[in-house]
C-alpha cells in the first residue's frame, strides 16, 4: 500500500530538517511510540502501540535511516513484528522538504506492507488509521514550531 501526502510547517526547511533528524523528538510526535533506544547513528528500536478498528496491536520495530540529504530529504526503512501474533510490518518512508513562502512543505511517501492479522484487515481500514496517525503527527510537529 502506497501512501502520499503533505504536511505544512511554519518554519524554515533547515529548522524542519533538523527537527525531523532529532529522533527522540520525531518519535515523540508519533502517538504510541515508547521505549526508544539508539542502536547506532542510523538505527533505532522502539515499541509502537496502536489500535486499528477494535483491535490493539503492539509492535517491536527497528528503524534505519537509509538516506539523509541536508536539508532536503530523509528516507527510512522500518521493520517490525507484532507482539503475540504472527505477522510483519515493513515500511519504506521518505520525506522531501520544499521551502515555499517562509513555510516548509513536507512531501512524504510511505510504501507499507503488512502481513498476518493486521494485513488481513483491508486497505480502507488501514488507510483510515494511517490518516489518523498522520493528522496527529502533523499536529504535534506544527505545535513544536508554534511554541518556539
GROMACS elastic network, one bead per residue, 0.5 to 0.9 nm:
[ bonds ]
;  ai    aj funct       b0    kb
    1   110     6  0.80409   500
    1   111     6  0.58172   500
    1   112     6  0.51922   500
    1   113     6  0.63000   500
    1   114     6  0.87524   500
    1   123     6  0.74475   500
    1   127     6  0.86648   500
    2   109     6  0.70776   500
    2   110     6  0.56825   500
    2   112     6  0.62351   500
    2   113     6  0.88286   500
    3   108     6  0.81084   500
    3   109     6  0.56095   500
    3   110     6  0.50383   500
    3   111     6  0.64616   500
    3   112     6  0.76734   500
    3   127     6  0.79412   500
    3   130     6  0.84497   500
    4   107     6  0.75283   500
    4   108     6  0.56072   500
    4   110     6  0.64186   500
    4   111     6  0.88653   500
    5   106     6  0.81809   500
    5   107     6  0.59202   500
    5   108     6  0.54890   500
    5   109     6  0.67246   500
    5   134     6  0.88560   500
    6   105     6  0.63585   500
    6   106     6  0.53688   500
    6   108     6  0.60889   500
    6   109     6  0.89280   500
    7   104     6  0.81978   500
    7   105     6  0.57233   500
    7   106     6  0.50502   500
    7   107     6  0.67122   500
    7   108     6  0.81087   500
    7   134     6  0.87315   500
    7   135     6  0.88266   500
    7   138     6  0.62321   500
    7   142     6  0.88331   500
    8   103     6  0.68132   500
    8   104     6  0.58012   500
    8   106     6  0.62960   500
    8   107     6  0.88056   500
    8   138     6  0.80484   500
    8   142     6  0.79055   500
    9    12     6  0.82936   500
    9    13     6  0.89299   500
    9    16     6  0.76516   500
    9   103     6  0.57510   500
    9   104     6  0.52231   500
    9   105     6  0.64275   500
    9   106     6  0.77230   500
    9   138     6  0.83278   500
    9   141     6  0.76710   500
    9   142     6  0.56328   500
    9   145     6  0.75392   500
   10    16     6  0.89085   500
   10   102     6  0.69148   500
   10   104     6  0.64469   500
   10   105     6  0.89569   500
   10   142     6  0.71836   500
   10   145     6  0.67297   500
   10   146     6  0.76217   500
   11    14     6  0.82713   500
   11    15     6  0.63693   500
   11    16     6  0.64671   500
   11    99     6  0.87673   500
   11   102     6  0.64629   500
   11   103     6  0.53341   500
   11   104     6  0.61054   500
   11   142     6  0.89863   500
   11   145     6  0.67407   500
   11   146     6  0.89758   500
   12    15     6  0.52616   500
   12    16     6  0.62994   500
   12    17     6  0.85634   500
   12    99     6  0.67509   500
   12   100     6  0.89098   500
   12   102     6  0.61595   500
   12   103     6  0.61051   500
   12   104     6  0.59969   500
   13    16     6  0.51822   500
   13    17     6  0.59916   500
   13    18     6  0.85545   500
   13    71     6  0.64706   500
   13    72     6  0.75227   500
   13    97     6  0.62893   500
   13    98     6  0.67268   500
   13    99     6  0.55745   500
   13   100     6  0.89457   500
   13   102     6  0.85725   500
   13   103     6  0.75312   500
   13   104     6  0.53813   500
   13   105     6  0.82088   500
   13   106     6  0.89616   500
   14    17     6  0.50600   500
   14    18     6  0.61250   500
   14    19     6  0.86665   500
   14    70     6  0.76721   500
   14    71     6  0.54244   500
   14    72     6  0.82289   500
   14    97     6  0.89022   500
   15    18     6  0.51799   500
   15    19     6  0.63090   500
   15    20     6  0.87171   500
   15    71     6  0.86813   500
   16    19     6  0.51211   500
   16    20     6  0.61600   500
   16    21     6  0.85987   500
   16    71     6  0.84593   500
   16    97     6  0.81154   500
   16   104     6  0.73281   500
   16   106     6  0.87422   500
   16   141     6  0.89600   500
   16   145     6  0.86089   500
   17    20     6  0.51403   500
   17    21     6  0.62194   500
   17    22     6  0.87753   500
   17    70     6  0.71529   500
   17    71     6  0.56186   500
   17    72     6  0.72314   500
   17    73     6  0.80531   500
   17    74     6  0.83404   500
   17    97     6  0.74427   500
   18    21     6  0.50923   500
   18    22     6  0.63979   500
   18    70     6  0.85837   500
   18    71     6  0.79445   500
   19    22     6  0.50972   500
   19    23     6  0.80569   500
   19    25     6  0.68622   500
   19    26     6  0.70315   500
   19   141     6  0.87012   500
   20    23     6  0.68406   500
   20    25     6  0.74341   500
   20    26     6  0.55956   500
   20    74     6  0.84203   500
   20   141     6  0.89534   500
   21    24     6  0.88097   500
   21    25     6  0.82767   500
   21    26     6  0.72647   500
   21    68     6  0.86076   500
   21    74     6  0.82709   500
   22    25     6  0.53593   500
   22    26     6  0.60623   500
   22    27     6  0.86291   500
   23    27     6  0.59627   500
   23    28     6  0.84193   500
   23    36     6  0.88698   500
   23    38     6  0.89351   500
   23    44     6  0.85398   500
   24    27     6  0.51601   500
   24    28     6  0.61471   500
   24    29     6  0.88976   500
   24    36     6  0.73375   500
   25    28     6  0.50303   500
   25    29     6  0.66291   500
   25   141     6  0.89701   500
   26    29     6  0.53696   500
   26    30     6  0.71308   500
   26   137     6  0.88533   500
   26   141     6  0.81154   500
   27    30     6  0.53955   500
   27    31     6  0.82012   500
   27    33     6  0.62393   500
   27    34     6  0.81004   500
   27    36     6  0.77292   500
   27    46     6  0.89610   500
   28    31     6  0.72029   500
   28    32     6  0.87221   500
   28    33     6  0.70068   500
   28    34     6  0.84394   500
   28   137     6  0.88678   500
   28   140     6  0.82893   500
   29    33     6  0.85978   500
   29   136     6  0.76153   500
   29   137     6  0.51289   500
   29   138     6  0.79229   500
   29   139     6  0.83190   500
   29   140     6  0.52713   500
   29   141     6  0.62277   500
   30    33     6  0.60896   500
   30    48     6  0.88904   500
   30   133     6  0.71783   500
   30   134     6  0.84498   500
   30   136     6  0.72969   500
   30   137     6  0.54510   500
   30   140     6  0.80511   500
   31    34     6  0.89382   500
   31    48     6  0.82447   500
   31    49     6  0.80807   500
   31    50     6  0.78481   500
   31   133     6  0.72255   500
   31   136     6  0.73598   500
   31   137     6  0.74751   500
   32    47     6  0.78240   500
   32    48     6  0.52730   500
   32    50     6  0.59469   500
   32    58     6  0.89013   500
   33    36     6  0.74165   500
   33    46     6  0.67047   500
   33    47     6  0.56578   500
   33    49     6  0.65034   500
   33    50     6  0.88009   500
   34    46     6  0.59748   500
   34    47     6  0.51963   500
   34    48     6  0.64448   500
   34    49     6  0.80933   500
   35    45     6  0.78624   500
   35    46     6  0.51488   500
   35    47     6  0.58395   500
   35    48     6  0.87634   500
   36    44     6  0.69685   500
   36    45     6  0.57919   500
   36    47     6  0.70548   500
   37    43     6  0.88446   500
   37    44     6  0.56022   500
   37    45     6  0.53062   500
   37    46     6  0.62050   500
   38    41     6  0.74101   500
   38    42     6  0.82760   500
   38    43     6  0.63402   500
   38    45     6  0.65881   500
   38    46     6  0.88850   500
   39    42     6  0.77254   500
   39    43     6  0.52417   500
   39    44     6  0.51186   500
   39    45     6  0.70159   500
   40    44     6  0.69347   500
   41    44     6  0.83022   500
   41    65     6  0.87190   500
   42    63     6  0.80619   500
   42    64     6  0.54850   500
   42    65     6  0.50794   500
   42    66     6  0.74542   500
   43    62     6  0.71078   500
   43    63     6  0.56082   500
   43    65     6  0.64911   500
   44    61     6  0.83312   500
   44    62     6  0.56754   500
   44    63     6  0.52164   500
   44    64     6  0.65553   500
   44    65     6  0.87718   500
   45    60     6  0.73489   500
   45    61     6  0.55601   500
   45    63     6  0.61293   500
   45    64     6  0.88469   500
   46    59     6  0.82984   500
   46    60     6  0.60423   500
   46    61     6  0.54488   500
   46    62     6  0.65812   500
   46    63     6  0.82979   500
   47    58     6  0.69116   500
   47    59     6  0.56163   500
   47    61     6  0.60269   500
   47    62     6  0.88261   500
   48    57     6  0.80659   500
   48    58     6  0.56317   500
   48    59     6  0.50680   500
   48    60     6  0.65134   500
   48    61     6  0.70217   500
   49    56     6  0.72178   500
   49    57     6  0.56808   500
   49    59     6  0.63216   500
   49    60     6  0.89413   500
   50    55     6  0.85241   500
   50    56     6  0.57321   500
   50    57     6  0.53787   500
   50    58     6  0.64726   500
   50    59     6  0.85369   500
   51    54     6  0.66811   500
   51    55     6  0.55361   500
   51    57     6  0.58900   500
   51    58     6  0.86088   500
   51   129     6  0.83366   500
   52    55     6  0.54461   500
   52    56     6  0.62758   500
   52    57     6  0.74473   500
   52   118     6  0.82484   500
   52   121     6  0.87746   500
   52   125     6  0.74804   500
   52   126     6  0.73987   500
   52   129     6  0.64019   500
   53    56     6  0.81724   500
   53   121     6  0.88577   500
   53   125     6  0.71713   500
   53   126     6  0.88869   500
   53   129     6  0.81553   500
   57    82     6  0.65525   500
   57    83     6  0.74819   500
   57    84     6  0.88970   500
   57   118     6  0.84132   500
   58    81     6  0.83509   500
   58    82     6  0.54974   500
   58    83     6  0.56124   500
   58    84     6  0.83422   500
   59    80     6  0.59269   500
   59    81     6  0.53157   500
   59    83     6  0.57151   500
   59    88     6  0.88976   500
   59    89     6  0.84476   500
   60    79     6  0.84063   500
   60    80     6  0.53485   500
   60    81     6  0.55527   500
   60    82     6  0.64292   500
   60    83     6  0.70103   500
   61    78     6  0.66597   500
   61    79     6  0.55229   500
   61    81     6  0.66615   500
   61    82     6  0.86580   500
   61    89     6  0.83386   500
   62    77     6  0.82047   500
   62    78     6  0.56895   500
   62    79     6  0.53941   500
   62    80     6  0.62150   500
   63    76     6  0.66562   500
   63    77     6  0.56652   500
   63    79     6  0.65727   500
   63    80     6  0.86847   500
   64    75     6  0.86619   500
   64    76     6  0.54773   500
   64    77     6  0.52686   500
   64    78     6  0.65230   500
   64    79     6  0.87864   500
   65    68     6  0.71202   500
   65    74     6  0.73868   500
   65    75     6  0.59712   500
   65    77     6  0.64813   500
   65    78     6  0.87967   500
   66    74     6  0.77642   500
   66    75     6  0.55754   500
   66    76     6  0.52183   500
   66    77     6  0.68177   500
   67    73     6  0.73282   500
   67    74     6  0.54141   500
   67    76     6  0.68485   500
   67    94     6  0.86258   500
   68    71     6  0.83507   500
   68    72     6  0.82271   500
   68    73     6  0.59789   500
   68    75     6  0.65896   500
   68    76     6  0.88170   500
   69    72     6  0.57706   500
   69    73     6  0.51155   500
   69    74     6  0.63939   500
   70    73     6  0.66711   500
   70    74     6  0.82680   500
   71    74     6  0.86865   500
   71    96     6  0.88416   500
   71    97     6  0.72239   500
   72    95     6  0.81083   500
   72    96     6  0.55314   500
   72    98     6  0.70249   500
   73    94     6  0.71406   500
   73    95     6  0.55963   500
   73    97     6  0.62037   500
   74    93     6  0.82255   500
   74    94     6  0.56274   500
   74    95     6  0.53345   500
   74    96     6  0.67371   500
   74    97     6  0.87187   500
   75    92     6  0.72448   500
   75    93     6  0.55838   500
   75    95     6  0.64141   500
   75    96     6  0.87282   500
   76    91     6  0.81392   500
   76    92     6  0.58508   500
   76    93     6  0.53164   500
   76    94     6  0.64168   500
   77    90     6  0.74354   500
   77    91     6  0.57636   500
   77    93     6  0.63939   500
   77    94     6  0.88896   500
   78    89     6  0.76236   500
   78    90     6  0.56595   500
   78    91     6  0.50595   500
   78    92     6  0.64017   500
   78    93     6  0.79449   500
   79    88     6  0.74236   500
   79    89     6  0.55230   500
   79    91     6  0.65710   500
   79    92     6  0.89381   500
   80    87     6  0.87363   500
   80    88     6  0.58123   500
   80    90     6  0.65863   500
   81    85     6  0.83374   500
   81    86     6  0.77319   500
   81    87     6  0.61696   500
   81    89     6  0.61881   500
   82    85     6  0.59528   500
   82    86     6  0.69524   500
   82    87     6  0.63002   500
   82    88     6  0.66836   500
   82    89     6  0.79448   500
   82   118     6  0.89990   500
   83    86     6  0.81335   500
   85   116     6  0.78630   500
   85   117     6  0.78116   500
   86   115     6  0.81269   500
   86   116     6  0.56730   500
   86   117     6  0.73953   500
   87   114     6  0.71949   500
   87   117     6  0.67029   500
   87   118     6  0.74239   500
   87   119     6  0.78786   500
   88   113     6  0.79868   500
   88   114     6  0.57072   500
   88   115     6  0.51967   500
   88   116     6  0.67460   500
   88   118     6  0.86377   500
   88   119     6  0.84943   500
   89   112     6  0.74466   500
   89   113     6  0.58915   500
   89   115     6  0.67063   500
   89   118     6  0.89019   500
   89   119     6  0.86372   500
   90   111     6  0.81480   500
   90   112     6  0.59432   500
   90   113     6  0.51770   500
   90   114     6  0.65252   500
   90   115     6  0.89407   500
   91   110     6  0.64892   500
   91   111     6  0.54231   500
   91   113     6  0.62132   500
   91   114     6  0.86026   500
   92   109     6  0.81617   500
   92   110     6  0.56929   500
   92   111     6  0.52196   500
   92   112     6  0.67455   500
   93   108     6  0.72189   500
   93   109     6  0.57415   500
   93   111     6  0.64606   500
   93   112     6  0.83121   500
   94   107     6  0.82231   500
   94   108     6  0.55779   500
   94   109     6  0.54275   500
   94   110     6  0.65690   500
   95   106     6  0.60935   500
   95   107     6  0.55741   500
   95   109     6  0.66417   500
   95   110     6  0.88826   500
   96   105     6  0.80434   500
   96   106     6  0.57207   500
   96   107     6  0.51590   500
   96   108     6  0.63369   500
   96   109     6  0.88386   500
   97   104     6  0.63558   500
   97   105     6  0.57105   500
   97   107     6  0.63440   500
   97   108     6  0.86880   500
   98   103     6  0.83476   500
   98   104     6  0.55381   500
   98   105     6  0.51353   500
   98   106     6  0.65780   500
   98   107     6  0.76702   500
   99   102     6  0.66369   500
   99   103     6  0.57280   500
   99   105     6  0.62764   500
   99   106     6  0.88749   500
  100   103     6  0.52207   500
  100   104     6  0.59982   500
  100   105     6  0.71973   500
  101   104     6  0.81132   500
  113   119     6  0.75734   500
  114   117     6  0.86063   500
  114   118     6  0.64216   500
  114   120     6  0.82118   500
  115   118     6  0.63755   500
  115   120     6  0.70843   500
  116   119     6  0.53121   500
  116   120     6  0.63472   500
  117   120     6  0.51406   500
  117   121     6  0.67277   500
  118   121     6  0.54217   500
  118   122     6  0.81158   500
  118   126     6  0.84318   500
  119   122     6  0.65889   500
  119   123     6  0.82626   500
  119   126     6  0.84682   500
  120   123     6  0.86250   500
  121   124     6  0.83951   500
  121   125     6  0.65825   500
  121   126     6  0.72053   500
  122   125     6  0.58156   500
  122   126     6  0.64366   500
  122   127     6  0.87269   500
  123   127     6  0.57758   500
  123   128     6  0.83653   500
  124   127     6  0.51634   500
  124   128     6  0.61535   500
  124   129     6  0.87228   500
  125   128     6  0.51982   500
  125   129     6  0.63587   500
  125   130     6  0.86723   500
  126   129     6  0.51242   500
  126   130     6  0.60426   500
  126   131     6  0.85189   500
  127   130     6  0.50225   500
  127   131     6  0.60572   500
  127   132     6  0.85753   500
  128   131     6  0.51717   500
  128   132     6  0.63242   500
  128   133     6  0.88048   500
  129   132     6  0.50306   500
  129   133     6  0.62694   500
  129   134     6  0.86082   500
  130   133     6  0.50489   500
  130   134     6  0.60774   500
  130   135     6  0.86170   500
  131   135     6  0.61698   500
  131   136     6  0.86740   500
  132   135     6  0.52431   500
  132   136     6  0.63651   500
  132   137     6  0.86442   500
  133   136     6  0.52199   500
  133   137     6  0.60616   500
  133   138     6  0.85678   500
  134   137     6  0.50344   500
  134   138     6  0.60399   500
  134   139     6  0.85042   500
  135   138     6  0.51330   500
  135   139     6  0.61246   500
  135   140     6  0.86433   500
  136   139     6  0.50590   500
  136   140     6  0.61759   500
  136   141     6  0.85825   500
  137   140     6  0.51715   500
  137   141     6  0.60824   500
  137   142     6  0.85119   500
  138   141     6  0.51091   500
  138   142     6  0.59440   500
  138   143     6  0.83919   500
  139   142     6  0.52607   500
  139   143     6  0.60804   500
  139   144     6  0.87587   500
  140   143     6  0.51452   500
  140   144     6  0.64471   500
  141   144     6  0.52627   500
  141   145     6  0.69711   500
  141   146     6  0.89779   500
  142   145     6  0.54026   500
  142   146     6  0.62807   500
  142   147     6  0.88070   500
  143   147     6  0.61069   500
  143   148     6  0.87029   500
  144   147     6  0.54972   500
  144   148     6  0.66435   500
  145   148     6  0.52524   500
